[in-house]
Amino acid sequence: MSKRDLKIYLSELTKKQLQEQVMTLYEKFGNVKTYYDFVFNPNEEKLSKEAKLKISNEFFPINNKKPKMRRSVAQKYIKHFIELGVDSFVIADIMLFTLELVQSFTAEKTIKQEAFYKSMYNLFKQVADFVVENGIFHEFQSRIKSIENEASNQKWMNSIAFSILVEKLED
């Protein structure tokens, strides 16, 4: 069904029928419930804290298990927050928090997999693009620069790529 067809269909419904459809969607689909819960109670601070706790648990598990180090956990939160329309400052903070957390982890334990560092660079590029697109680069510039410096200090195998990206951003 096209957007146009949907508009025509919805315009033909009564208010009561529309309400019933929205309620059915709310009850049947978790994404719809999540969206309306956020729209009516946009507690971004709570969402941010929950995300940071889950991401932290990937690298520094609370129950002393082996760290899983999955960037995908952070990526799911970032994607979810973008879909919900969470404030861009909160999203950028989560992205940078993830990188800072990873650097805390790699300061203690050496990671030898090239794919790990490539993944971290991809997140770094994603956050750089995101802050530029949303016009908030200057608010996060010092954290971005700090991450670049730490990648160099820890001798990450792709630290030069971090430096090149920061150089482009600052020009």
One Martini backbone bead per residue (centre of mass of N, CA, C, O) as a GRO file, in nm:
protein
  171
    1MET     BB    1   0.097   0.037   0.023
    2SER     BB    2   0.061   0.352  -0.018
    3LYS     BB    3   0.057   0.660   0.114
    4ARG     BB    4  -0.188   0.756  -0.042
    5ASP     BB    5  -0.377   0.517   0.025
    6LEU     BB    6  -0.366   0.558   0.329
    7LYS     BB    7  -0.489   0.840   0.339
    8ILE     BB    8  -0.758   0.761   0.216
    9TYR     BB    9  -0.835   0.547   0.421
   10LEU     BB   10  -0.820   0.732   0.678
   11SER     BB   11  -1.032   0.948   0.579
   12GLU     BB   12  -1.277   0.724   0.592
   13LEU     BB   13  -1.254   0.721   0.886
   14THR     BB   14  -1.345   0.727   1.190
   15LYS     BB   15  -1.251   0.814   1.495
   16LYS     BB   16  -1.310   0.539   1.627
   17GLN     BB   17  -1.159   0.363   1.417
   18LEU     BB   18  -0.885   0.495   1.457
   19GLN     BB   19  -0.853   0.430   1.756
   20GLU     BB   20  -0.867   0.121   1.723
   21GLN     BB   21  -0.618   0.093   1.542
   22VAL     BB   22  -0.411   0.215   1.735
   23MET     BB   23  -0.461   0.015   1.967
   24THR     BB   24  -0.386  -0.237   1.809
   25LEU     BB   25  -0.098  -0.153   1.748
   26TYR     BB   26  -0.009  -0.114   2.043
   27GLU     BB   27  -0.069  -0.417   2.130
   28LYS     BB   28   0.086  -0.577   1.885
   29PHE     BB   29   0.334  -0.358   1.871
   30GLY     BB   30   0.623  -0.276   2.026
   31ASN     BB   31   0.713  -0.024   1.861
   32VAL     BB   32   0.458   0.140   1.911
   33LYS     BB   33   0.471   0.146   2.216
   34THR     BB   34   0.748   0.276   2.240
   35TYR     BB   35   0.679   0.533   2.090
   36TYR     BB   36   0.444   0.632   2.277
   37ASP     BB   37   0.601   0.627   2.538
   38PHE     BB   38   0.803   0.845   2.442
   39VAL     BB   39   0.610   1.075   2.357
   40PHE     BB   40   0.469   1.092   2.658
   41ASN     BB   41   0.775   1.000   2.794
   42PRO     BB   42   1.074   1.166   2.740
   43ASN     BB   43   1.319   0.988   2.906
   44GLU     BB   44   1.636   1.031   2.816
   45GLU     BB   45   1.804   0.978   3.070
   46LYS     BB   46   1.708   0.689   3.121
   47LEU     BB   47   1.788   0.572   2.847
   48SER     BB   48   2.087   0.642   2.869
   49LYS     BB   49   2.154   0.481   3.125
   50GLU     BB   50   2.070   0.204   3.017
   51ALA     BB   51   2.265   0.198   2.779
   52LYS     BB   52   2.530   0.235   2.937
   53LEU     BB   53   2.503  -0.019   3.107
   54LYS     BB   54   2.497  -0.227   2.875
   55ILE     BB   55   2.762  -0.143   2.744
   56SER     BB   56   2.945  -0.182   2.990
   57ASN     BB   57   2.878  -0.493   3.020
   58GLU     BB   58   3.045  -0.577   2.763
   59PHE     BB   59   3.338  -0.488   2.908
   60PHE     BB   60   3.221  -0.467   3.228
   61PRO     BB   61   3.115  -0.704   3.400
   62ILE     BB   62   2.939  -0.751   3.691
   63ASN     BB   63   2.963  -1.091   3.703
   64ASN     BB   64   3.267  -1.173   3.609
   65LYS     BB   65   3.264  -1.217   3.325
   66LYS     BB   66   3.330  -1.238   3.012
   67PRO     BB   67   3.382  -1.026   2.776
   68LYS     BB   68   3.213  -0.954   2.466
   69MET     BB   69   3.255  -0.689   2.288
   70ARG     BB   70   2.982  -0.563   2.159
   71ARG     BB   71   2.888  -0.319   1.932
   72SER     BB   72   2.591  -0.394   1.868
   73VAL     BB   73   2.462  -0.287   2.125
   74ALA     BB   74   2.514   0.010   2.069
   75GLN     BB   75   2.389   0.017   1.783
   76LYS     BB   76   2.098  -0.042   1.869
   77TYR     BB   77   2.061   0.212   2.040
   78ILE     BB   78   2.122   0.419   1.826
   79LYS     BB   79   1.904   0.337   1.626
   80HIS     BB   80   1.665   0.365   1.822
   81PHE     BB   81   1.707   0.668   1.890
   82ILE     BB   82   1.673   0.770   1.603
   83GLU     BB   83   1.384   0.661   1.558
   84LEU     BB   84   1.258   0.822   1.809
   85GLY     BB   85   1.404   1.117   1.836
   86VAL     BB   86   1.639   1.168   1.991
   87ASP     BB   87   1.854   1.366   2.100
   88SER     BB   88   2.158   1.434   1.954
   89PHE     BB   89   2.326   1.458   2.217
   90VAL     BB   90   2.261   1.175   2.325
   91ILE     BB   91   2.367   1.011   2.087
   92ALA     BB   92   2.656   1.120   2.087
   93ASP     BB   93   2.719   1.035   2.376
   94ILE     BB   94   2.691   0.728   2.330
   95MET     BB   95   2.908   0.701   2.117
   96LEU     BB   96   3.144   0.818   2.287
   97PHE     BB   97   3.117   0.635   2.530
   98THR     BB   98   3.192   0.378   2.381
   99LEU     BB   99   3.478   0.462   2.299
  100GLU     BB  100   3.581   0.527   2.586
  101LEU     BB  101   3.532   0.244   2.699
  102VAL     BB  102   3.712   0.090   2.504
  103GLN     BB  103   3.971   0.241   2.589
  104SER     BB  104   3.968   0.140   2.877
  105PHE     BB  105   3.990  -0.157   2.799
  106THR     BB  106   4.256  -0.137   2.611
  107ALA     BB  107   4.439  -0.039   2.848
  108GLU     BB  108   4.422  -0.336   2.987
  109LYS     BB  109   4.357  -0.487   2.701
  110THR     BB  110   4.469  -0.658   2.438
  111ILE     BB  111   4.384  -0.631   2.097
  112LYS     BB  112   4.430  -0.825   1.782
  113GLN     BB  113   4.184  -0.762   1.619
  114GLU     BB  114   4.120  -0.586   1.339
  115ALA     BB  115   3.806  -0.575   1.345
  116PHE     BB  116   3.780  -0.413   1.604
  117TYR     BB  117   3.918  -0.149   1.500
  118LYS     BB  118   3.734  -0.109   1.260
  119SER     BB  119   3.474  -0.078   1.424
  120MET     BB  120   3.569   0.173   1.585
  121TYR     BB  121   3.608   0.351   1.340
  122ASN     BB  122   3.318   0.341   1.239
  123LEU     BB  123   3.206   0.482   1.489
  124PHE     BB  124   3.376   0.737   1.465
  125LYS     BB  125   3.263   0.818   1.188
  126GLN     BB  126   2.968   0.827   1.271
  127VAL     BB  127   2.995   1.052   1.484
  128ALA     BB  128   3.117   1.263   1.300
  129ASP     BB  129   2.884   1.278   1.100
  130PHE     BB  130   2.659   1.337   1.306
  131VAL     BB  131   2.766   1.610   1.427
  132VAL     BB  132   2.774   1.757   1.158
  133GLU     BB  133   2.477   1.717   1.061
  134ASN     BB  134   2.373   1.851   1.356
  135GLY     BB  135   2.561   2.096   1.448
  136ILE     BB  136   2.767   1.959   1.711
  137PHE     BB  137   3.079   1.953   1.698
  138HIS     BB  138   3.185   2.168   1.908
  139GLU     BB  139   3.063   2.016   2.162
  140PHE     BB  140   3.257   1.739   2.077
  141GLN     BB  141   3.556   1.795   2.000
  142SER     BB  142   3.719   1.713   2.257
  143ARG     BB  143   3.633   1.413   2.260
  144ILE     BB  144   3.731   1.341   1.980
  145LYS     BB  145   4.027   1.419   2.026
  146SER     BB  146   4.073   1.228   2.267
  147ILE     BB  147   4.026   0.965   2.109
  148GLU     BB  148   4.249   1.006   1.907
  149ASN     BB  149   4.481   1.023   2.114
  150GLU     BB  150   4.433   0.743   2.246
  151ALA     BB  151   4.478   0.574   1.993
  152SER     BB  152   4.774   0.663   1.973
  153ASN     BB  153   4.877   0.589   2.261
  154GLN     BB  154   4.778   0.274   2.214
  155LYS     BB  155   4.847   0.184   1.922
  156TRP     BB  156   4.651   0.166   1.710
  157MET     BB  157   4.643   0.029   1.393
  158ASN     BB  158   4.430   0.295   1.309
  159SER     BB  159   4.520   0.586   1.416
  160ILE     BB  160   4.558   0.745   1.151
  161ALA     BB  161   4.260   0.752   1.069
  162PHE     BB  162   4.171   0.925   1.304
  163SER     BB  163   4.351   1.171   1.238
  164ILE     BB  164   4.245   1.230   0.955
  165LEU     BB  165   3.952   1.282   1.036
  166VAL     BB  166   4.004   1.517   1.233
  167GLU     BB  167   4.142   1.699   1.030
  168LYS     BB  168   3.893   1.730   0.844
  169LEU     BB  169   3.702   1.852   1.062
  170GLU     BB  170   3.892   2.109   1.131
  171ASP     BB  171   3.878   2.243   0.828
   0.00000   0.00000   0.00000
